[in-house]
Amino acid sequence: MVDHVVIMAGGAGKRLWPASNNSKPKQFMTVQGKDSLFGGTVKRAASLGIKGKILVVTHKDHVQAALEDSRVLPEEVRSKLVLLAEPEARNTAPALAYAAAWLKENGGDASVLVLAADHLIEDVAAFKKDVEDASVLASRDNLVVYGIEPSFPSTGYGYIEAGEADAPGYKVTSFKEKPDGVTARKFLAAGNYLWNSGMFTYKLSVFESEMLAGTPEMINPFQPSLSCPAARVEDAVTVVMPDADLTSLYAGLPRESVDYALMEKSSRIAMVRSGFDWNDVGSWDVIADLNPEPEQPVFSTGEGNFVYSDIPVALCGVEDLIVVIKNGKALVCRKGESQLVKDAALSLD
């Protein structure tokens, strides 16, 4: 099993405007049950029974939201939590480079599981099994990705091309960008192309050496070891806010994803073919399909409508609408058109 878990909790979640905004983005939303996506991810990490830390990399402006969601967690979980605040958002590669530097300074080489805070995974038993399999592959000095079995020819996800078997997983032949419809159907028919979940398992030493070989400008500023900012403890949670040195360091880092900066350049990539259910909750159409219970009363005389609102809503004689009223703002769109929400958010937020 892994030693630590790193949870990436950045991003603004513009596709889920107006419920998701700059001060409290989508990872802090509740879409099923009582837990926010962030809270559910922390609980899932804690279910692994790791001895190390659950490190949350987030923007400095989101620390308070993370602390608020953490207060409902048991103290034994909160005591493992470290909120590692970034001075600015510069994509996933800088976030994971900083996490690796902090863990190295506070415990040496170790293995980590990287999760995204905005994913929904309910089959915890299957999740644990896949993490164990990934840990086996990572122990052989692989960077391990988690491929999701595609259920339809999606054009919204990147794909992983699985190669020869390497029990308990596979070698990775290539990564593919988000395809067009024709290519997505070919991927689905081929059977060896899986959705890229954005989850990883690796040893910190392998992450560092492969980053140095592929994108040294991303990892060199953290060498030989970053003198991390001072920490404080709040409600048993360790909080590390950025200082002037880290802010200056971040300003010079490239804005790159870990896929581009590392995974697509390394020859040490293996994959677990995941058996757990997975949803990245990437649009209002996705949330509508999850069909969570409404927070407020809804009256509707039409069919196929979805409402996510903090006030009562009445819909009369309309069908297949998504209606969201949150944070003093309203969204109305037809189902199947929620990809346009990001443009609205950029205009109105």
Buried (B, 14 or more C-beta within 10 A) or exposed (E): BBBBBBBBBBBBBBBBBBBBBEEBBBBBBBBBEEBBBBBBBBBBBBBBEBEBBBBBBBBBBBBBBBBBBBEEBEEEBBBBBBBBBBBBBBBBBBBBBBBBBBBBEBEEEBBBBBBBBBBBBBBEEBBBBBBBBBBBBBEEBBBBBBBBEBEEBBEEBBBBBBBEEBEBBBBBBEBBEEBEEEBBBEBBEEEBBBBBBBBBBBBBBBBBBBBEBBBEEBBEBBEEEBEBBEBEEBBBBBBBBBBEEBBEBBEEBEEBBBBBBBBBBBEBBBBBBBBBEBBBBBBBBBBBEEEEEEBEEBEBEEEEBBBBBEEEBEBEEBEBBBBBBBBEBBBEBEBEBBBEBBEBBEEEB
